[in-house]
Amino acid sequence: MNFRRIEWIFLIAFIALDIFLIGAYYNQNGVEMERNASGSKTTTSALRSLKDDQITYPANLSTKEDDGYYLASPNDDYLASRIAQLGQNKAEYSRTDKKLSVILDKKVKVKSPEQPQKTIDELKDNPKIVIEGKQYQYNANFSNKTEIIYTQMVYGKQVDSDQGFLKFNLSHGYVTGYSQAYLQDIEILREKKTTISQKRALVWLYQYNKLPANSKVRWGTLGYTKLLSVNGSTVYIPTWNFSVKTGGTTVYRRINAFNGAVMD
């Protein structure tokens, strides 16, 4: 085992300990509510309380536990090094935020306005148009009429952060260009760990007072989210990400999928 990997293992061990201690401090009441028979709220009663507070959520919340890793990816300029493969398409790269912006040399007409991703899938997978395009998957949750969003897939899960997106721009029925960020040279820092379920994550969000009354939980997905940047790399962990609509505003709430701590 090389020194760099040993260094990472110790770093992640300290991070995990810090997260555990912080989570234990803030979540003590939530844990007791589930375990203490004298005043507890079981998952079933918590979901009943959600309804009492007029908080709606998807009917098919999963109780299945999943798994994931602590991952690290270098903060390098990989996309900049591959621009030449894009040919005549106009590309600009920002070294500050590690993002690539491309204007297509020839606009592409969308075949089906109702399902523009079918046209864009062909563009995405063409290496002369998109760098590493096959590593991304269509994300309906964040797409709209003018922006079609794809997210990078890592070990079977999407990257739920700005560091792993591919955003295509639509104008008057044509694809005009896109912006992109990409994680490469991804390294597993620790062995696979079990995550909490979608239902448990939602219940804990409620118990931490992160779901206001009269709100609607639109969806919840499990993906990799940035934890911190250190030593020229960024560390990612599995996170439950929920879209919550309250009034006319949509907010996103995140729960550490390993220990249930809220991530602001």
C-alpha positions as CSV (number, residue, x, y, z in Angstrom):
1,M,0.0,0.0,0.0
2,N,1.6,3.3,-1.0
3,F,2.0,6.3,1.2
4,R,-0.6,8.4,-0.6
5,R,-3.3,5.8,0.0
6,I,-2.4,5.5,3.6
7,E,-2.7,9.2,4.0
8,W,-6.1,9.2,2.4
9,I,-7.3,6.4,4.7
10,F,-6.3,8.3,7.8
11,L,-7.8,11.5,6.5
12,I,-11.2,9.8,5.8
13,A,-11.1,8.1,9.2
14,F,-10.8,11.5,10.9
15,I,-13.5,12.9,8.6
16,A,-15.9,10.0,9.4
17,L,-15.2,10.5,13.1
18,D,-15.9,14.2,12.9
19,I,-19.2,13.6,11.0
20,F,-20.2,10.9,13.5
21,L,-19.6,13.2,16.5
22,I,-21.4,16.1,14.9
23,G,-24.3,13.9,13.8
24,A,-24.5,12.4,17.2
25,Y,-24.7,15.8,18.9
26,Y,-27.4,17.2,16.6
27,N,-29.3,14.0,16.0
28,Q,-29.4,12.7,19.6
29,N,-33.1,13.7,20.0
30,G,-33.9,12.0,16.7
31,V,-32.2,8.8,17.7
32,E,-33.9,8.7,21.1
33,M,-37.3,9.4,19.4
34,E,-36.9,6.1,17.5
35,R,-35.5,4.0,20.4
36,N,-37.1,5.3,23.5
37,A,-40.5,3.7,24.1
38,S,-41.7,6.5,26.5
39,G,-41.7,9.2,23.9
40,S,-40.6,7.7,20.7
41,K,-41.7,8.3,17.1
42,T,-41.3,5.2,15.1
43,T,-41.0,5.4,11.3
44,T,-44.7,4.7,11.0
45,S,-45.7,7.4,13.5
46,A,-43.3,9.9,12.0
47,L,-44.9,9.4,8.6
48,R,-48.3,9.9,10.2
49,S,-47.0,13.2,11.7
50,L,-45.8,14.2,8.2
51,K,-49.4,13.9,7.0
52,D,-50.7,15.8,10.0
53,D,-48.4,18.6,9.0
54,Q,-49.7,18.5,5.5
55,I,-46.4,17.3,4.1
56,T,-46.9,15.1,1.1
57,Y,-44.3,12.7,-0.3
58,P,-44.0,9.9,-2.9
59,A,-46.1,6.9,-2.0
60,N,-43.5,4.4,-2.9
61,L,-40.7,5.3,-0.5
62,S,-38.1,2.6,-0.5
63,T,-37.1,0.7,2.7
64,K,-34.2,-0.9,1.0
65,E,-30.7,-0.2,2.2
66,D,-28.0,0.4,-0.5
67,D,-24.2,0.7,-0.4
68,G,-21.5,3.1,-1.5
69,Y,-18.0,4.4,-1.0
70,Y,-15.9,7.3,0.0
71,L,-14.5,8.5,-3.3
72,A,-11.9,11.0,-4.4
73,S,-11.3,12.7,-7.7
74,P,-8.4,15.2,-8.5
75,N,-9.2,18.8,-9.2
76,D,-7.4,18.8,-12.5
77,D,-8.0,20.2,-16.0
78,Y,-8.8,16.9,-17.8
79,L,-11.5,18.4,-20.0
80,A,-9.2,21.1,-21.2
81,S,-6.7,18.5,-22.3
82,R,-9.3,16.9,-24.6
83,I,-10.7,19.9,-26.3
84,A,-8.9,19.1,-29.6
85,Q,-11.2,16.1,-30.2
86,L,-14.2,18.5,-30.5
87,G,-13.1,19.8,-33.9
88,Q,-14.8,22.9,-35.2
89,N,-17.2,23.2,-32.2
90,K,-16.3,26.4,-30.2
91,A,-15.1,25.4,-26.8
92,E,-14.1,27.5,-23.8
93,Y,-12.7,26.1,-20.6
94,S,-12.7,27.8,-17.1
95,R,-9.8,26.7,-15.0
96,T,-11.5,28.4,-12.0
97,D,-14.5,26.1,-11.8
98,K,-13.2,23.3,-14.1
99,K,-16.1,23.6,-16.5
100,L,-16.2,23.4,-20.3
101,S,-18.7,25.4,-22.4
102,V,-19.3,24.5,-26.0
103,I,-21.2,26.1,-28.9
104,L,-22.0,23.6,-31.6
105,D,-20.6,24.4,-35.0
106,K,-23.9,23.2,-36.5
107,K,-27.1,23.4,-34.5
108,V,-29.1,20.1,-34.2
109,K,-32.8,19.9,-34.7
110,V,-34.7,18.0,-32.0
111,K,-36.7,15.2,-33.5
112,S,-39.3,15.0,-30.7
113,P,-40.0,18.2,-28.7
114,E,-41.7,16.0,-26.0
115,Q,-38.6,13.8,-25.7
116,P,-35.6,15.9,-26.7
117,Q,-33.3,13.5,-24.8
118,K,-33.7,11.0,-27.6
119,T,-32.0,13.3,-30.0
120,I,-29.4,14.4,-27.5
121,D,-28.5,10.9,-26.6
122,E,-27.0,10.5,-30.0
123,L,-25.0,13.7,-29.6
124,K,-23.9,12.8,-26.1
125,D,-22.4,9.5,-27.2
126,N,-20.4,11.1,-30.1
127,P,-16.8,11.7,-28.9
128,K,-16.4,14.4,-31.6
129,I,-19.1,16.4,-29.9
130,V,-18.9,15.5,-26.2
131,I,-15.9,14.3,-24.1
132,E,-16.7,11.1,-22.2
133,G,-20.3,11.5,-23.1
134,K,-21.2,7.8,-22.5
135,Q,-20.4,8.3,-18.8
136,Y,-23.6,10.5,-18.4
137,Q,-27.2,9.6,-17.9
138,Y,-30.3,11.6,-18.6
139,N,-31.7,13.3,-15.5
140,A,-35.4,14.2,-15.8
141,N,-35.6,15.7,-12.3
142,F,-33.5,18.7,-13.3
143,S,-34.4,19.0,-17.0
144,N,-36.8,21.6,-18.4
145,K,-37.9,23.0,-21.8
146,T,-34.6,24.9,-22.4
147,E,-32.1,22.8,-20.5
148,I,-31.7,19.1,-20.7
149,I,-29.5,17.7,-17.9
150,Y,-27.4,14.6,-17.8
151,T,-25.5,13.5,-14.7
152,Q,-22.3,11.5,-14.6
153,M,-22.6,7.9,-13.3
154,V,-20.1,6.6,-10.8
155,Y,-20.2,3.0,-9.5
156,G,-23.9,2.8,-10.4
157,K,-25.0,6.1,-8.9
158,Q,-25.3,9.6,-10.3
159,V,-23.1,12.5,-9.2
160,D,-25.5,15.0,-7.6
161,S,-23.2,18.0,-7.8
162,D,-22.0,20.6,-10.2
163,Q,-18.8,18.6,-10.6
164,G,-20.5,15.9,-12.6
165,F,-23.1,17.4,-14.9
166,L,-23.7,17.8,-18.6
167,K,-26.2,20.5,-19.6
168,F,-27.5,20.9,-23.1
169,N,-29.1,24.2,-24.2
170,L,-32.3,24.2,-26.3
171,S,-33.5,27.2,-28.4
172,H,-36.5,27.1,-30.8
173,G,-36.3,23.4,-31.2
174,Y,-32.5,23.1,-31.7
175,V,-29.6,22.0,-29.6
176,T,-27.2,24.9,-29.7
177,G,-24.5,23.8,-27.2
178,Y,-23.7,22.5,-23.8
179,S,-21.7,23.0,-20.6
180,Q,-19.9,20.2,-18.8
181,A,-18.0,19.1,-15.7
182,Y,-16.4,15.7,-15.3
183,L,-14.9,13.6,-12.5
184,Q,-12.0,11.4,-13.6
185,D,-9.3,9.2,-12.0
186,I,-11.8,8.4,-9.3
187,E,-10.3,6.6,-6.4
188,I,-12.1,4.4,-3.8
189,L,-10.8,5.6,-0.3
190,R,-12.6,3.1,1.9
191,E,-14.3,-0.3,1.6
192,K,-18.0,-0.4,0.6
193,K,-20.4,0.6,3.3
194,T,-24.2,0.2,3.8
195,T,-26.4,3.3,3.4
196,I,-29.7,4.1,5.1
197,S,-32.9,3.7,3.1
198,Q,-34.9,6.4,1.3
199,K,-37.7,6.2,3.9
200,R,-35.3,6.5,6.8
201,A,-33.6,9.5,5.3
202,L,-36.9,11.3,4.8
203,V,-38.1,10.5,8.3
204,W,-34.8,11.9,9.7
205,L,-35.2,15.1,7.6
206,Y,-38.6,15.6,9.2
207,Q,-37.3,14.9,12.7
208,Y,-34.5,17.5,12.2
209,N,-37.2,20.1,11.3
210,K,-35.9,20.3,7.7
211,L,-39.4,19.8,6.2
212,P,-41.7,22.7,6.7
213,A,-45.5,22.2,7.1
214,N,-47.6,22.4,4.0
215,S,-44.7,21.3,1.8
216,K,-44.4,18.7,-0.9
217,V,-41.5,16.3,-1.3
218,R,-41.3,15.8,-5.0
219,W,-38.6,13.1,-5.2
220,G,-35.6,11.7,-3.4
221,T,-32.5,10.1,-5.1
222,L,-29.3,8.5,-3.9
223,G,-26.1,9.9,-5.5
224,Y,-22.6,11.1,-4.8
225,T,-22.2,14.6,-3.3
226,K,-19.1,16.6,-2.6
227,L,-18.0,16.4,1.1
228,L,-14.8,18.5,1.1
229,S,-11.8,19.4,-1.0
230,V,-8.3,18.6,0.3
231,N,-4.8,18.0,-1.1
232,G,-5.9,19.0,-4.6
233,S,-8.7,16.5,-4.7
234,T,-12.4,16.4,-3.8
235,V,-14.0,13.8,-1.6
236,Y,-17.5,12.5,-2.4
237,I,-19.9,10.4,-0.3
238,P,-23.4,8.8,-1.0
239,T,-26.1,11.3,-0.1
240,W,-29.9,11.2,-0.2
241,N,-31.0,14.3,-2.1
242,F,-34.7,15.4,-1.7
243,S,-36.5,18.1,-3.7
244,V,-39.0,19.9,-1.4
245,K,-41.5,22.5,-2.7
246,T,-43.0,24.9,-0.2
247,G,-45.1,27.7,-1.5
248,G,-43.6,28.8,-4.7
249,T,-40.1,27.9,-3.8
250,T,-38.2,24.6,-4.3
251,V,-35.3,23.8,-2.0
252,Y,-33.0,20.7,-1.9
253,R,-32.3,18.9,1.3
254,R,-29.5,16.4,1.7
255,I,-28.8,13.6,4.2
256,N,-25.5,11.8,4.6
257,A,-26.5,8.3,3.5
258,F,-23.9,6.6,5.8
259,N,-24.8,8.2,9.1
260,G,-28.0,10.2,8.5
261,A,-26.4,13.6,9.3
262,V,-28.0,16.6,7.6
263,M,-25.7,18.2,4.9
264,D,-26.4,21.9,4.4
